């Protein structure tokens, strides 16, 4: 898959089959659109193009509200689209100036002149242009004039229960990683660099790798203890991950730390990807470190049972 970081880098194709959107999460609803995109490209001997925006438009249009958390970094999104078999990914730098482009200019300058669009595939709720004024009706009306065809995928074709990035975010924010898994078609994951901690886990007999997430807007699930799959390089390991402030020792800063089962290597400075399998329990304050240690052993046993039953 080729990635273009500006429209000027893209040479119009003979037959571009295009879709556009933020595609945060690349969830099963998005995948339905992408599959239709690939089918159309194969049918017409064209090439698939995904047009996306970065940063997320909400972060630009509402700079005072930084509450939005994203399911993917751009790099994660690009990798997921590559796995879906997309041939071209065009990233438009989203700015306030870009947000003022009219729907007509979007059609004529971007879809037609820049990309060479011959077929456009969109979701049922797709809007575009200044103030989201553009719609399927407008695209359908302008298509013949500019030589492209438009296909809208109805809501019922995407899912019986409409899948949305917002619903996935809401599930993760309550720790419901199983619903997120159902909607994404894969386990939700975060990637972080291993940094030094205070070694409390080692003292308790459960050494942990403390993770630092570089992506400020990446969504971290609700505080608690999770059964997780940990990917380090090409290897996958079972483990349990903690998100919280460590109330038992009067902690105040949120930490993300993972105990990797049957693993004994120094990996400071290296990246780990953690896939969330199931929420084991909420974070609670224990009366002593011994009580915490006893609970950690129960957590470990439950995690192993979860993996054994998969």
N, C-alpha and C positions, 0 to 999 in steps of 0.2 A: 504494500500500500504506500502510495506517495502522499506526503503531507506538505501542504502549501500554507505558509504563514501570512500570505497577503494575496489578494485577488490578482494583483499584477503579475504574480509568479505563475499563474495558471494560463495555459494555452487552450482556447476553446476547442472542445472535442467535436468530432464528426457527429456523434450521436450520444449526448450526455443524458443519462437517466439520473435525475437529481431528487434529493430530499433535503430539507433544511430544518434546523431546530437546535435546541441546546443538548438534547440527548443525554441528560444527566442520569447516570445509572445504566444506560443501555439495557433497560429492562425488557421483559417479554413483550410488552406493547410496542416498544421501539423495534424489537427484533421482527415483529410481524411486518412492520413497514419496510425494514431492511430486506426481508425475504422477498417481498413484492418488488422491491427495487431490483434485486438480483434477477428475478424471473423476467422482468421487463427488459433488462439489459441483455439477457441471454436470447430472448425472443427477437430482439431487433439488432443483435450483434453490436450493442452499444457498450458503454462503460459506466460503472456506478460512481456517483459523486455524492458525498455527504457534505453539506454546507453547515458549519456550526459557528458559534460565537464565543469569544473569550476576551475578557472575563464574563461571567454570567451577567446578562442584562440587568437583573435586579440589583446587583452590587454597584452598577454604574448609575442607574436611574434613581436609586434611593440610597445615596452614600451615607446618610445618617443612620440607616438601619442596617447594621452589619450582622443581624441575627441569622441570615440564611446560611445553612450548612449544606455542602454539596456531597453527593454520593461518589463522585469521581474527581480526581485532579484531571487536568487536560491530558497528561501522559497516560493515565489509566484509561481514560475514555478512548484515546487513540489506539491503545493496545486492544481494547475490547472490540472496536470497530474493525481492526485488522483481523481479529479472530473470526469476525462475522463474514469476512471475505470481501470487504469494501475495497475498491481500487484506488479511489482518490478522496482525500479528506482536506477540505479547504477551511482554514480557521480565519474568520474575520475578526480583527480587533474591534471589540464593541466599545464605542465611545458615545458621548452625548451627541456629537455631530452625526454619527452614523444613525442614531435613533431618530433623527429628523428626516431621513430619506423617505419620500412618499412611496406608496405602494406601486405607483406607475413606474417610478425610477427603479425600484427594486426589480420589477419585472424586466424592463427594457435594458437597464445597464448591467445588472448582476446576472440574472437568469439567462438572458439572451446573448448579450454582447460578451460578457466575461466567461461564461461557462459553456455556451452553445447548447442550452437545454432543448431537448426534443421531447422528453417525457418527464413529468413532475409527479412524484408520489408523495402525498401528505396525509397526516393523521386527521381525524374527524374534527378536531378543534383548532386546526392550524390558523394562526393569524400572523400578519407580517406588515412591515412598513410603519410609518409614523403613527403613534397612538394605536397601533395594532389595527389599522383601518382596513388592511387588505384581507380578503377571505377567499374561500374556495370559489364562490360565485364570481368574484372579480377575475380570478385566475382562469376560470372556465370561459369567461367572456372574452378575455384577451388572448387566450391560447391560439386560436386559429389565425389571428392577425399576425402573431409573431412566430408561428410555425411550431408550436409545441402542444402536447396533449397533457391533460391533467387527470390524475386518478386520486380520489379521496377514499381512504379506508374507513368504513363506518365503525362506530364505537363497538357494536356487537361483534365485529370481526376481530377486534383487538383483544377483547376479554369479556366474559360474561359479567364479571365484576371489574369495572374499569380500573386498569392499572395506571398509576401515575407516580411520578417521582415524589410528589408531596405525600402520598400515602405510604410510600416506602420510608421516607424520612420520619414520618409520624410513628411508624412501627419501631424503628430503630431508637428513637428518642425515649421509648418506653421499655426498651430492652427486648422487644419482640423480634428477635433475629430470625425466627422460623417463618414468620409472615414475610419478612424481607426476602428471605431465601425463595419463598414461593413466587413472589412477584418478579424477582431478578432472574430466576432460573439458575442461580449459583449462590454460593455463600457470600455474604457481604464481607469485605476485607479492608484492612488498613495496612499501610506500610510505614515503617519508621526506622530511624537509625538508633542503634543500641548505644546508650550513654551510661555513665557510671551512676549508681544509686548509693544508698547508705548501707547496703549489704544486710538489711534486716532479714530478707528472705533466706539468705545463707545461714544466718544465726538460727532461724527456725527450722532449717533443714529443707527448705524449698527455695533454692536460689532462683532469682528472677533476672530477666533481661529487661531493663527499663527502656522504654521507647520514646523517642522524640519525633513528633510528626512535624515535618517542615511546612506542610500545607495548612495554612491558618483556617481556611474555610471548609476543610474536610470534616464531615460529620463523624463524631465519635459516639457510639451507642451509650445508652444510659449507664450510670454507675452500677457496678455489681461484679460478680464473678461469672466467667463464661468458660464453657468447654470450647476449645479452639483447635484449629489445625495451623501449625506454624511452618511456613516455607522459608528455608534458608538455602539460597542457591537452588540447586536442582533437587534438594531433599525436602521431604515433608515429615513433620513430627507431630505427635499428640501433645496437648498441653492445656493449661488453664490460665486465663488472663484476668487480671484485676484492673478495674477502672474505679478510682475513688480518691478520697483524701486521707485514708488510713486513720479513721477516728480512734482506733484502739490506742494509738500512740500520740493522739492529739494532733494529727497532721492537719495542715491547712491548704496545701497545694495539691491539686489533682495530679495523680500519677497514672501512667499506663505501664503495667509490668506483667511479663508473661513467664510462667514456669514451664520450661520445655522438658517433657518427660525423657528420661534416659539420654540426657545430653550433657556433656561436660567439656565445653570448649570456650576459650576466650574469644568473644566476637565483638568487642567494643569497636564502634565506628562502622560496623557492617549493618546492612539493611535486613530487616525481617518483614515478611508479609504474614499477617494473622487473619485467618478466616474464622468468622463467628459461627459456631455450630448450634449452641444452645445456652440460654441463661440458666445458670445453676441456682443462684440466689442473689438477693439484694445485699448491698454493703451494710454491715451493722457494726456496732461497737461491742467488743468483747471485754469481759471483766479482767482478763489477764492474757499474757502472751501464750501461756499454756493452753488456755481455752481456744485461742485463735489457731494454735498449732493442731489441736485435735480436730477442729473444723476443717482445716486445710486437708487433712488426711481423708476425711469424709468426702470433700470436694474431689480429690484425686480419684477415689474409688468410683464415685458417680460418673466422672468424666470417662474413665476407662470402660464403664458399662455402656455409656452412650455410644462410644466408638465400636464396641463389640457388637452392639445391636444394630448397627447401620447396615 
